[in-house]
Amino acid sequence: MGGFYFGPRVVFALFLILILLLFDGFGGGFWSAEK
């Protein structure tokens, strides 16, 4: 069962990436405007 356990830092990183993707997709292309 412990094989699929993700550390808190891994979960936080995935959660942060998900938020960034959501902001990029539904936030009017914020990161696209930066480029």
TASUL-V465279 format. One record per pair of residues at least 12 apart in sequence whose C-alpha atoms are under 7 Angstrom apart, sorted by the first residue. I is the first residue (numbers start at 1). J is the second residue. Records with the same first field share a line. If there is no record, write none. Layout:
I->J, J
//
This chain:
none
//
